[in-house]
Amino acid sequence: MTDFDVIVVGAGPAGACTAIHAARHGLHVLLLDQHKFPREKACGDALSSMAIAELNRLGLLPRLLEIPHTPVQKVTYHSSDDSSVTVPILKLDDSAPATSIICRRVLLDSLLMEIAAEAGVEIVDWCRVTGVMTREGQACGVEAERGGGREISWTAKVVIGAEGSESIVARQMKMPRYREYRALAIRGYFRQVLGIRGNIEVHFPEEVLPGYVWFHPTETSLTNVGLTIPMDVVKDTNIKPKQALKRALASPKLKERFAFAEQMGEIEAGVLPVGNPVREIHGNGFVLVGDAAGLVNPCSSDGTTNAIISARIAGDVLAKACKSESWDEAVLREYPYYLWKEIGPSLEMGGRLLGLRTPKAIGSLIRSASRRPHNAGWISGVLLGSALPSTDLDDFLAYINFFAK
């Protein structure tokens, strides 16, 4: 007899949503996090139209829209050659009362934890997991320390690693690290950035390509400003991301907009585990979700959307496994099968689109979107990596590759 059906380690969007899904399937769930909530979390704070659709599917969107946020319906792209275009964000769920929003993680994560508690999830924050208990190679619980160094342990049928790129569940279960699939992101909050009009802004300074700089307006006078760049580019060029962001903001194109801006707090950096369908994300008695599974889109650097999707799929598989009283690797194998089937094509396409990010190609795409408004949304998907594979897209990419060299 175990203490719980499922123990989820990490209470970010991936962990909290997994706990909610599992609890709604009737499972007894424990949700752990090493931090005391509410807590800040370095993130771009944007929830894509796909993330909004997933949260609406889970029935959480009405609650989410009650807390402070910024609704967003458009995104503006800026190239290094001064081309720019503003395009609408494609709404994926017509029944949803929002298309996309900016919601600070301190607010989002606290709400998800509150909803998890309402679903019957037992929650222990300020609890650092120190090890995964195993029996004959199968995960069967966790050991942890609570505030003040108090040691405690719990048993479970399945353990979920949802604690980010440095997941202790992944490390303890000896999962491959996939260090070649990483990106670096940094972000800070700035007060009184001029010209912020409620749109997401994406800037492509030549020195950070194939990365980009984002401006995400929050519900306050703060703007979330950040930069993301593939880790191999950071190493090959010896670029200093924090310095690169400061140089980009001090460039002639952006300097005036930051003339009266005040940086609030520190610029924070984080490693993003980029998704690829060859990753191992499950084993005997355990499953990895969100950043612990390495699901970040290589082109957009969005990890929240796939984290929420992984939570839904994990919740469904966990319910089936626990009710059948079988939770070994063979049974849990359905999780990676259905996850990669759903998000694998977009991850693969994101990797291809990242390769298009040359100054010439980006300028061409932005000017094309300006001249052809009926194609602007589709081209936006190419620029940010959300376009899905198709024959037409393959033809278009061949065209861009030819003329962008």
C-alpha positions in Angstrom: 0.0 0.0 0.0 1.5 3.3 -1.1 0.9 6.8 0.5 -0.2 8.2 -2.9 -1.0 7.1 -6.4 1.2 9.9 -7.8 3.8 12.2 -6.5 4.6 15.3 -8.6 7.9 17.0 -8.0 7.7 20.6 -9.1 4.7 23.0 -9.0 5.2 25.0 -12.1 2.6 24.8 -15.0 3.7 21.3 -16.0 3.6 19.9 -12.5 0.5 21.7 -11.3 -1.5 20.8 -14.5 -0.3 17.2 -14.3 -1.5 17.1 -10.7 -4.9 18.6 -11.6 -5.4 16.2 -14.5 -4.5 13.2 -12.3 -6.7 14.3 -9.4 -9.7 14.8 -11.8 -9.2 11.2 -12.9 -9.7 10.2 -9.3 -6.1 9.6 -8.3 -4.6 10.5 -4.9 -1.9 13.1 -5.7 0.9 14.8 -3.8 2.4 18.0 -5.3 5.8 19.1 -4.0 7.9 22.2 -4.6 11.2 23.4 -3.0 10.0 27.0 -2.9 7.6 28.8 -0.7 4.7 30.1 -2.7 4.0 32.6 -4.1 7.4 32.9 -5.7 8.9 34.7 -8.7 10.0 32.6 -11.7 12.3 33.8 -14.6 10.1 33.5 -17.7 8.8 35.5 -20.7 5.4 35.4 -19.1 3.6 34.9 -22.4 0.9 32.3 -22.9 0.5 31.4 -26.6 -2.8 30.8 -28.3 -2.1 27.1 -28.0 -1.5 27.4 -24.3 -4.8 29.3 -24.0 -6.6 26.6 -25.9 -5.1 23.9 -23.5 -6.1 25.9 -20.4 -9.6 26.4 -21.8 -9.8 22.7 -22.4 -8.9 22.1 -18.8 -11.6 24.6 -17.7 -9.1 26.9 -16.1 -9.3 29.9 -18.4 -12.1 31.8 -16.7 -10.2 31.7 -13.5 -7.0 32.8 -15.2 -8.7 35.8 -16.8 -9.8 36.9 -13.3 -6.3 37.6 -12.2 -4.1 40.5 -13.4 -2.9 39.9 -17.0 -2.5 41.7 -20.4 -4.6 40.4 -23.3 -2.6 40.3 -26.5 -4.0 39.9 -30.0 -1.1 41.1 -32.2 2.7 40.7 -32.5 5.1 43.1 -34.2 8.3 41.9 -35.8 11.3 44.1 -36.4 14.3 43.0 -38.6 17.8 44.4 -38.4 17.3 46.3 -41.7 14.5 48.4 -40.2 11.6 46.4 -41.8 8.7 45.8 -39.5 5.2 44.4 -39.6 2.3 43.9 -37.1 0.2 40.8 -37.6 -2.7 39.3 -35.7 -2.1 36.2 -33.5 -4.1 33.3 -34.7 -6.8 32.2 -32.3 -6.9 28.4 -32.1 -10.0 28.0 -29.9 -13.0 30.0 -31.0 -14.7 29.2 -27.7 -11.9 30.8 -25.6 -12.6 34.4 -24.5 -8.9 35.3 -25.1 -6.4 34.7 -27.9 -3.1 35.1 -26.0 -2.1 36.8 -22.8 0.9 38.0 -20.7 0.6 36.8 -17.2 3.4 37.0 -14.7 4.5 33.6 -13.5 4.2 34.6 -9.8 0.5 35.0 -10.4 0.0 32.1 -12.8 1.8 29.5 -10.7 0.0 30.5 -7.5 -3.4 30.2 -9.3 -2.6 26.8 -10.6 -1.5 25.6 -7.2 -4.8 27.0 -5.7 -6.8 25.1 -8.4 -4.8 21.9 -7.7 -5.7 22.1 -4.0 -9.4 22.6 -4.9 -9.1 19.4 -7.1 -8.1 17.5 -4.0 -4.3 17.5 -4.5 -2.3 17.5 -1.3 0.4 20.2 -1.6 3.6 20.7 0.3 5.8 23.7 -0.7 9.1 24.7 0.8 10.0 21.0 0.5 13.2 20.0 -1.3 13.3 16.5 -2.8 16.7 15.0 -2.2 16.2 11.5 -3.7 14.0 9.1 -5.5 13.2 5.9 -3.7 13.4 2.7 -5.8 12.5 -0.9 -5.5 14.2 -3.3 -8.0 15.0 -0.4 -10.3 11.5 1.1 -10.2 10.7 4.5 -8.7 8.4 4.1 -5.8 8.6 7.4 -3.8 10.7 10.3 -2.8 12.8 11.5 0.1 12.8 15.2 1.0 13.7 17.9 3.4 11.2 20.4 4.7 12.0 23.8 6.2 14.5 23.6 9.0 16.1 20.4 7.6 13.3 18.0 8.7 13.6 14.8 6.7 10.5 13.1 5.3 9.6 10.5 2.7 6.5 9.4 0.8 5.7 6.4 -1.4 3.8 6.3 -4.6 2.9 4.2 -7.6 4.4 6.7 -10.0 6.8 9.7 -9.5 6.5 12.7 -11.9 9.6 14.9 -12.5 8.3 18.4 -13.2 11.1 20.4 -11.6 12.8 21.9 -14.7 15.9 21.3 -16.7 17.9 20.2 -13.6 15.3 17.6 -12.6 16.5 15.5 -9.6 14.0 12.8 -10.8 15.7 12.7 -14.2 19.2 12.6 -12.6 18.4 10.0 -10.0 16.8 7.7 -12.6 20.0 8.2 -14.7 18.3 9.8 -17.7 20.5 11.2 -20.6 21.2 14.9 -20.2 21.1 15.9 -23.9 23.3 18.9 -23.4 23.5 19.5 -27.2 19.8 20.5 -27.1 19.9 23.6 -25.1 19.3 27.4 -25.4 19.9 30.3 -23.1 17.3 32.8 -22.1 17.7 36.0 -20.0 15.0 38.4 -18.9 14.4 41.5 -16.8 11.6 43.9 -16.0 11.8 47.5 -17.1 9.5 50.3 -16.1 8.3 53.0 -18.5 9.5 51.6 -21.8 8.2 54.0 -24.4 6.0 52.9 -27.3 4.5 49.9 -25.7 1.0 49.5 -27.1 -0.1 46.2 -25.8 1.4 44.1 -28.6 4.1 41.5 -28.2 7.3 42.7 -29.9 9.9 40.5 -31.5 13.2 42.0 -32.5 15.9 40.3 -34.6 19.3 42.1 -33.9 21.9 40.7 -36.2 24.4 40.0 -33.4 22.0 37.6 -31.6 20.7 35.6 -34.6 19.3 33.0 -34.8 18.0 34.2 -31.4 15.8 37.2 -30.8 14.8 39.9 -28.3 11.2 40.1 -26.9 9.1 42.8 -25.3 6.1 41.5 -23.4 3.9 44.2 -21.8 2.6 43.2 -18.4 -0.6 44.4 -16.7 1.5 47.0 -14.8 3.8 49.6 -16.1 6.5 46.9 -16.3 7.6 45.3 -19.6 9.2 41.9 -19.6 12.3 42.3 -21.8 14.4 39.3 -22.7 16.6 37.5 -25.2 17.0 33.9 -26.2 19.8 32.3 -28.2 20.8 28.7 -28.9 23.6 27.5 -26.6 25.8 26.3 -29.4 25.8 29.9 -30.8 26.7 31.2 -27.3 29.7 28.8 -27.1 30.8 29.3 -30.8 30.7 33.1 -30.7 31.6 33.6 -27.1 28.7 36.0 -26.9 27.8 37.3 -23.4 23.9 37.3 -23.5 23.4 39.9 -20.7 25.8 42.2 -22.5 24.2 41.4 -25.9 20.8 42.4 -24.5 22.1 45.6 -23.0 23.8 46.5 -26.4 20.6 45.7 -28.3 18.6 48.0 -26.0 21.2 50.7 -26.4 21.2 50.4 -30.2 20.0 53.5 -32.2 16.7 51.7 -33.0 15.8 51.1 -29.4 17.8 53.6 -27.4 15.1 56.3 -27.4 12.5 53.9 -26.1 14.6 53.2 -23.0 15.5 56.8 -22.4 13.4 57.0 -19.3 13.2 53.3 -18.6 14.2 51.9 -15.2 15.4 48.4 -14.7 13.5 46.7 -11.9 15.4 44.0 -10.1 18.1 41.8 -11.6 18.5 40.4 -15.1 18.0 36.7 -14.7 19.3 33.9 -16.9 18.2 30.3 -17.4 19.0 27.3 -19.5 16.2 26.0 -21.7 16.1 22.3 -22.6 15.2 22.2 -26.3 12.8 19.5 -27.4 13.5 16.6 -29.7 11.6 13.4 -30.1 14.7 11.2 -29.4 14.7 12.2 -25.7 14.0 9.5 -23.1 11.3 10.9 -20.8 9.9 7.9 -18.9 11.0 4.7 -17.2 9.9 2.2 -14.6 7.6 4.0 -12.2 8.4 7.6 -13.4 7.5 10.1 -16.1 9.1 13.5 -16.9 6.9 16.5 -18.0 7.6 20.1 -19.0 11.2 21.3 -18.9 12.2 18.2 -17.0 11.3 16.3 -20.2 13.0 19.0 -22.4 10.1 20.2 -24.5 11.0 23.8 -25.3 10.3 24.8 -29.0 13.8 25.4 -30.6 12.6 28.4 -32.6 10.2 30.3 -30.3 11.9 29.1 -27.0 8.3 28.7 -25.6 8.3 25.9 -23.1 5.0 26.6 -21.3 2.7 25.5 -24.1 4.3 22.0 -24.5 4.5 21.7 -20.7 0.8 22.1 -20.4 0.2 19.6 -23.3 2.6 17.1 -21.6 0.5 17.4 -18.4 -2.7 16.5 -20.2 -1.2 13.4 -21.8 0.6 12.4 -18.7 -2.6 12.7 -16.6 -4.5 10.4 -19.1 -1.7 7.8 -19.1 -1.3 7.9 -15.3 -5.0 7.3 -14.8 -4.9 4.2 -17.0 -1.7 2.9 -15.4 -2.8 3.3 -11.8 -6.2 1.9 -12.4 -4.8 -1.2 -14.1 -2.3 -1.6 -11.1 0.6 -1.6 -13.6 3.0 1.3 -13.8 6.2 -0.1 -15.2 8.1 1.2 -18.2 6.1 -0.8 -20.7 2.8 0.6 -19.5 4.0 4.2 -19.2 5.5 4.0 -22.7 2.1 5.4 -24.0 3.1 8.8 -22.6 6.1 9.5 -24.9 4.2 7.8 -27.8 1.3 10.2 -27.6 3.4 13.2 -26.6 5.8 13.0 -29.5 2.9 12.2 -31.9 1.3 15.4 -30.9 4.2 17.8 -30.5 7.0 16.1 -32.4 6.2 17.6 -35.9 6.2 21.1 -34.5 9.5 20.6 -32.7 11.1 19.2 -35.8 9.7 22.1 -37.9 10.9 24.6 -35.2 14.4 23.3 -35.7 14.2 23.8 -39.4 12.8 27.3 -39.1 15.5 28.3 -36.7 18.0 27.6 -39.5 16.3 30.3 -41.6 17.1 33.1 -39.3 19.5 35.1 -41.4 19.2 38.9 -41.7 18.3 38.5 -45.4 15.7 35.8 -44.8 14.0 37.7 -41.9 13.9 41.0 -43.7 12.4 39.2 -46.7 9.7 37.5 -44.6 8.7 40.7 -42.8 8.4 42.6 -46.1 6.4 39.8 -47.6 4.0 39.9 -44.7 3.7 43.7 -45.1 2.8 43.3 -48.8 0.6 40.3 -48.4 -1.6 40.8 -45.3 -3.6 37.7 -46.2 -0.4 35.6 -45.6 0.8 37.6 -42.6 -0.4 35.1 -40.0 1.2 32.2 -41.8 4.5 34.1 -42.2 4.3 34.9 -38.5 4.3 31.2 -37.8 7.4 30.8 -39.9 9.2 33.7 -38.1 8.4 32.5 -34.6 8.5 28.8 -35.2 4.8 27.9 -34.7 4.1 26.9 -38.3 3.2 23.2 -38.8 4.6 20.9 -41.5 2.9 20.9 -44.9 3.8 20.6 -48.6 3.2 24.3 -49.2 5.5 25.1 -46.3 8.2 22.8 -47.7 8.0 24.6 -51.0 8.2 28.0 -49.3 11.2 27.0 -47.2 13.0 25.9 -50.3 12.3 29.3 -51.9 13.5 31.2 -48.8 16.6 29.0 -48.5 17.6 29.7 -52.1 17.2 33.5 -51.9 18.4 34.0 -48.4 21.9 32.7 -49.0 
